Amino acid sequence: MAGDTEADRFSHAPVTPSSNDTDLPPAGEVDDGAVPESDMPVVTTADEAAARAAREPWAMGTGKPTKTRANVALSTQSAPVPQSYQEAMEHPEVWMDPMQKEFVSLVGRETWELVDKPEGANVVDCKWVFAVKYNTEGEIIKRKARLVAKGFQQIAGVDFFETYAGVVRYESLRMLWAICVQEPGWETVYMRQPPGFTVPGMEDKVCRMLKSLYGFMQSGRNWSDDLDEKLTILKWIRSRADPAIRLRITDAGKSIMGIYTDDIEGMSTTQAAADEAQAGIKSAYEVTDVPRTSVTLGMAIEYDQNAGTLSISSRAYLERVLERYGMSNCNPKSTPLPVGVPIVPSKEPLSDHDREYMADKPYREAVGSIQHAANTTRPDLAFSVGRLATCVGNPQPEHWKATQHLLAYVKGTLDYKITYRRDSGMGLKPIGWVDSDYGSDLET
């Protein structure tokens, strides 16, 4: 949240309590443009892959780094993100400091207390999760470590009850940016001590959780309830159209915010309103302010207040997607999908030859990676990736080749972005186009 100028009543600057907007980490290149061998987590659907890709880079098929010649020669500056504590300890000079900061922070907040394990108690394991944070140019600016509980080990009705917690829709975020330019209950849970940070002499004790932690089934719900309580006290009113959008009106001015878990994008009509809004949030949480030109949820934001423009793009994110799937050096394509090649789900089982061909093809992960960009800053990819997503249940070789074609199209359109302009003459009036072609619907 930031103040205005005479030229622009609204101004924009994200405010991020304990900002957690990570992105796809770089991966080593493989020979001959081939897709790296996979040791990847299974993703149920393309939508789930896209949603997780927004915040969990390790969900995008990075898996365990492929042992290629390029990977072996990687320095600590470009080493792939470790997938376990043991892998992180291969480069302790890089990852021990983020782990130490996270552990000290959790202990300082009294997140747990060490107690004897109650008889019959379900003790949940935990693990370290590592990620990197990038700037708008795709350069690494921060390495992060998070202690995450293995919430899948919890028992419903015993360790947790309610789990739902809503987040802001991407459409609502884009509307906030358009406005910015145009009109200037905790259950008792036990967890094992963190790997590498077991208290000497108390190895047999377990952590009785006093506060929520990443990974627990109810963590999102607990955070949402706590944030809702504090924002209500601060006089933030929830939108009926999108509950993750909130409005605050005081004598100092108007403020609007969009909330995606613990990432907050906000704007205010006056500097006084912005200062007041920030002060209120900082009184309740530790807050990390990020610049107006920043990266959030995989989207790069470029705001030029003097020119009256705000652009959102996914270039750096998509460059890492291309690298991950061996398409960094491909020849660009001019169309998202091959001309005249229908993308239709197949119910026929794969032949032995096709099954062998598709065995190492990360189809779900690739489609999910592209879909995240389509959901945020690249609507030109929406139709194509939507068609490919209908085939994730039984992908055929032609579907994988179409996905590579789409990635080649991405390679040639990396500079595409959405730009909002102050003096467009249209105000906030939406315009839409449609080109329905029922004749080419081969499924009905």
WONOR-V632597 format. One record per residue. SS is DSSP state (H for helix, E for strand, C for the rest). OMEGA is omega as a letter, one per 40 degrees, with the letter a starting at -180 (NA if undefined). NEAR is the number of other ideal C-beta (glycine too) atoms within 10 Angstrom. Layout:
ss=SS omega=OMEGA near=NEAR
ss=SS omega=OMEGA near=NEAR
//
This chain:
ss=C omega=a near=25
ss=C omega=a near=21
ss=C omega=a near=16
ss=C omega=i near=20
ss=E omega=i near=11
ss=C omega=a near=6
ss=C omega=a near=11
ss=E omega=a near=19
ss=C omega=i near=16
ss=C omega=i near=23
ss=E omega=a near=22
ss=E omega=i near=23
ss=C omega=a near=22
ss=C omega=i near=25
ss=E omega=a near=23
ss=E omega=i near=19
ss=E omega=a near=19
ss=C omega=a near=13
ss=C omega=a near=21
ss=C omega=a near=19
ss=C omega=i near=22
ss=C omega=a near=25
ss=C omega=a near=27
ss=C omega=a near=28
ss=C omega=i near=24
ss=C omega=i near=21
ss=C omega=a near=27
ss=C omega=i near=20
ss=C omega=i near=18
ss=C omega=a near=19
ss=H omega=i near=9
ss=H omega=i near=5
ss=H omega=a near=13
ss=C omega=i near=13
ss=C omega=a near=20
ss=C omega=i near=24
ss=C omega=a near=15
ss=C omega=i near=16
ss=C omega=a near=12
ss=C omega=i near=17
ss=C omega=i near=16
ss=C omega=i near=6
ss=C omega=a near=22
ss=C omega=a near=9
ss=C omega=i near=15
ss=H omega=i near=26
ss=H omega=i near=16
ss=H omega=i near=14
ss=H omega=a near=27
ss=H omega=a near=24
ss=H omega=a near=18
ss=H omega=a near=17
ss=H omega=a near=28
ss=C omega=a near=24
ss=C omega=a near=19
ss=C omega=a near=17
ss=H omega=a near=26
ss=H omega=i near=20
ss=H omega=a near=22
ss=C omega=i near=29
ss=C omega=i near=27
ss=C omega=i near=25
ss=C omega=i near=19
ss=C omega=a near=14
ss=C omega=i near=20
ss=C omega=a near=19
ss=C omega=i near=12
ss=C omega=i near=17
ss=H omega=a near=10
ss=H omega=a near=14
ss=H omega=a near=17
ss=H omega=a near=9
ss=C omega=a near=9
ss=C omega=i near=15
ss=C omega=i near=7
ss=C omega=i near=10
ss=C omega=a near=7
ss=C omega=a near=14
ss=C omega=i near=18
ss=C omega=i near=19
ss=C omega=a near=22
ss=C omega=a near=22
ss=C omega=i near=19
ss=C omega=i near=13
ss=H omega=a near=18
ss=H omega=i near=11
ss=H omega=i near=17
ss=H omega=a near=22
ss=H omega=i near=15
ss=H omega=i near=11
ss=H omega=a near=13
ss=H omega=i near=11
ss=H omega=i near=7
ss=H omega=a near=15
ss=H omega=a near=23
ss=H omega=a near=14
ss=H omega=i near=12
ss=H omega=i near=19
ss=H omega=a near=24
ss=H omega=i near=13
ss=H omega=i near=12
ss=H omega=a near=19
ss=H omega=i near=17
ss=H omega=i near=11
ss=H omega=a near=13
ss=H omega=i near=18
ss=H omega=i near=12
ss=H omega=i near=8
ss=C omega=a near=11
ss=C omega=a near=9
ss=C omega=i near=17
ss=E omega=i near=20
ss=E omega=a near=11
ss=E omega=a near=13
ss=E omega=i near=13
ss=C omega=a near=11
ss=C omega=i near=13
ss=C omega=a near=12
ss=C omega=i near=5
ss=C omega=a near=5
ss=C omega=i near=16
ss=C omega=a near=12
ss=E omega=a near=13
ss=E omega=i near=24
ss=C omega=i near=12
ss=E omega=i near=21
ss=E omega=i near=15
ss=E omega=i near=25
ss=E omega=a near=23
ss=E omega=i near=24
ss=E omega=i near=21
ss=E omega=i near=18
ss=E omega=a near=17
ss=E omega=i near=22
ss=C omega=a near=15
ss=C omega=i near=17
ss=C omega=a near=10
ss=C omega=a near=16
ss=C omega=i near=8
ss=E omega=i near=13
ss=E omega=a near=11
ss=E omega=i near=12
ss=E omega=a near=17
ss=E omega=i near=18
ss=E omega=i near=21
ss=E omega=i near=18
ss=E omega=a near=21
ss=E omega=i near=16
ss=E omega=i near=23
ss=C omega=a near=14
ss=H omega=i near=19
ss=H omega=i near=9
ss=H omega=i near=16
ss=C omega=a near=20
ss=C omega=i near=10
ss=E omega=a near=9
ss=C omega=i near=8
ss=C omega=a near=12
ss=C omega=i near=20
ss=E omega=i near=20
ss=C omega=a near=12
ss=C omega=a near=13
ss=C omega=a near=15
ss=C omega=i near=8
ss=C omega=a near=17
ss=C omega=i near=13
ss=C omega=a near=21
ss=C omega=i near=23
ss=C omega=i near=17
ss=H omega=i near=18
ss=H omega=i near=11
ss=H omega=i near=20
ss=H omega=i near=22
ss=H omega=i near=18
ss=H omega=i near=19
ss=H omega=a near=19
ss=H omega=i near=21
ss=H omega=i near=18
ss=H omega=a near=16
ss=H omega=a near=27
ss=H omega=a near=26
ss=H omega=a near=21
ss=C omega=a near=14
ss=C omega=NA near=18
ss=C omega=a near=9
ss=C omega=i near=15
ss=C omega=i near=15
ss=C omega=a near=11
ss=C omega=i near=25
ss=E omega=a near=17
ss=E omega=i near=22
ss=C omega=a near=16
ss=C omega=a near=17
ss=C omega=i near=21
ss=C omega=i near=17
ss=C omega=a near=15
ss=C omega=i near=16
ss=C omega=a near=14
ss=C omega=a near=11
ss=C omega=i near=5
ss=C omega=a near=7
ss=C omega=a near=12
ss=C omega=a near=8
ss=C omega=a near=10
ss=C omega=i near=16
ss=E omega=a near=20
ss=E omega=i near=23
ss=E omega=a near=17
ss=E omega=i near=20
ss=C omega=i near=14
ss=C omega=a near=13
ss=C omega=a near=19
ss=C omega=i near=22
ss=C omega=i near=16
ss=C omega=i near=21
ss=C omega=a near=26
ss=C omega=a near=21
ss=C omega=a near=22
ss=H omega=a near=20
ss=H omega=i near=19
ss=H omega=i near=19
ss=H omega=i near=20
ss=H omega=a near=17
ss=H omega=i near=20
ss=H omega=a near=16
ss=H omega=i near=15
ss=H omega=i near=21
ss=H omega=i near=16
ss=H omega=a near=11
ss=H omega=i near=15
ss=H omega=i near=20
ss=H omega=i near=12
ss=H omega=a near=11
ss=C omega=i near=16
ss=C omega=i near=12
ss=C omega=a near=22
ss=E omega=a near=12
ss=E omega=i near=15
ss=C omega=i near=14
ss=C omega=i near=7
ss=C omega=i near=10
ss=C omega=a near=18
ss=C omega=i near=16
ss=C omega=i near=20
ss=E omega=a near=22
ss=E omega=a near=24
ss=E omega=i near=13
ss=E omega=a near=22
ss=E omega=i near=14
ss=E omega=i near=15
ss=C omega=a near=7
ss=C omega=a near=17
ss=E omega=a near=20
ss=E omega=i near=16
ss=E omega=i near=23
ss=E omega=i near=25
ss=E omega=i near=23
ss=E omega=a near=25
ss=E omega=i near=25
ss=E omega=a near=22
ss=C omega=i near=21
ss=C omega=i near=18
ss=E omega=a near=23
ss=E omega=i near=26
ss=E omega=a near=28
ss=E omega=i near=24
ss=E omega=a near=28
ss=E omega=a near=30
ss=C omega=a near=20
ss=C omega=i near=18
ss=H omega=i near=16
ss=H omega=i near=15
ss=H omega=i near=22
ss=H omega=i near=24
ss=H omega=a near=15
ss=H omega=a near=19
ss=H omega=i near=26
ss=H omega=a near=20
ss=H omega=i near=11
ss=H omega=a near=18
ss=H omega=i near=20
ss=H omega=i near=13
ss=H omega=a near=11
ss=H omega=a near=15
ss=C omega=i near=15
ss=C omega=a near=9
ss=E omega=i near=18
ss=E omega=i near=12
ss=E omega=i near=14
ss=C omega=a near=18
ss=C omega=a near=12
ss=C omega=i near=16
ss=C omega=a near=15
ss=E omega=i near=20
ss=E omega=i near=24
ss=E omega=i near=21
ss=C omega=i near=25
ss=C omega=a near=26
ss=E omega=i near=28
ss=E omega=a near=23
ss=E omega=i near=23
ss=E omega=a near=15
ss=E omega=i near=23
ss=E omega=a near=14
ss=C omega=a near=20
ss=C omega=i near=8
ss=C omega=i near=13
ss=C omega=i near=17
ss=E omega=i near=15
ss=E omega=a near=23
ss=E omega=i near=19
ss=E omega=a near=21
ss=E omega=a near=22
ss=C omega=a near=26
ss=H omega=a near=18
ss=H omega=i near=21
ss=H omega=a near=27
ss=H omega=i near=26
ss=H omega=i near=17
ss=H omega=i near=22
ss=H omega=i near=27
ss=H omega=i near=18
ss=H omega=a near=18
ss=H omega=a near=26
ss=C omega=i near=26
ss=C omega=a near=19
ss=C omega=a near=20
ss=C omega=a near=15
ss=C omega=a near=10
ss=C omega=i near=18
ss=C omega=a near=8
ss=C omega=i near=12
ss=C omega=a near=18
ss=C omega=i near=9
ss=C omega=a near=12
ss=C omega=a near=23
ss=C omega=i near=19
ss=C omega=a near=15
ss=C omega=i near=7
ss=C omega=i near=5
ss=C omega=a near=12
ss=C omega=i near=13
ss=C omega=a near=21
ss=C omega=i near=15
ss=C omega=a near=15
ss=C omega=i near=13
ss=C omega=a near=7
ss=C omega=i near=8
ss=C omega=i near=9
ss=C omega=i near=16
ss=C omega=a near=11
ss=H omega=i near=8
ss=H omega=a near=9
ss=H omega=i near=16
ss=H omega=i near=11
ss=H omega=i near=10
ss=H omega=a near=14
ss=H omega=a near=16
ss=C omega=a near=10
ss=C omega=a near=11
ss=C omega=a near=19
ss=C omega=a near=23
ss=H omega=a near=20
ss=H omega=a near=22
ss=H omega=a near=27
ss=H omega=i near=27
ss=H omega=i near=30
ss=H omega=i near=26
ss=H omega=i near=30
ss=H omega=a near=30
ss=H omega=i near=25
ss=H omega=i near=32
ss=H omega=i near=26
ss=H omega=a near=22
ss=H omega=a near=22
ss=H omega=a near=22
ss=C omega=a near=25
ss=C omega=i near=24
ss=H omega=i near=13
ss=H omega=i near=14
ss=H omega=a near=24
ss=H omega=a near=15
ss=H omega=a near=14
ss=H omega=a near=21
ss=H omega=i near=25
ss=H omega=i near=14
ss=H omega=a near=19
ss=H omega=a near=26
ss=H omega=i near=22
ss=C omega=a near=14
ss=C omega=a near=22
ss=C omega=a near=20
ss=C omega=a near=12
ss=C omega=a near=14
ss=C omega=i near=22
ss=C omega=i near=20
ss=H omega=i near=15
ss=H omega=i near=16
ss=H omega=i near=23
ss=H omega=i near=21
ss=H omega=i near=13
ss=H omega=i near=22
ss=H omega=i near=26
ss=H omega=i near=19
ss=H omega=i near=20
ss=H omega=i near=26
ss=H omega=i near=23
ss=H omega=i near=19
ss=H omega=i near=20
ss=H omega=a near=27
ss=H omega=a near=18
ss=H omega=a near=14
ss=C omega=a near=18
ss=C omega=a near=16
ss=C omega=i near=7
ss=C omega=i near=17
ss=E omega=i near=16
ss=E omega=a near=17
ss=E omega=i near=13
ss=E omega=a near=20
ss=E omega=a near=15
ss=C omega=a near=18
ss=C omega=a near=10
ss=C omega=a near=14
ss=C omega=a near=6
ss=C omega=a near=10
ss=C omega=i near=9
ss=C omega=a near=11
ss=C omega=a near=8
ss=C omega=i near=8
ss=C omega=a near=5
ss=C omega=i near=4
ss=C omega=i near=4
ss=C omega=i near=4
ss=C omega=a near=5
ss=C omega=a near=7
ss=C omega=a near=6
ss=H omega=a near=6
ss=H omega=a near=6
ss=H omega=i near=7
ss=C omega=a near=10
ss=C omega=a near=8
ss=C omega=a near=7
ss=C omega=NA near=4
//
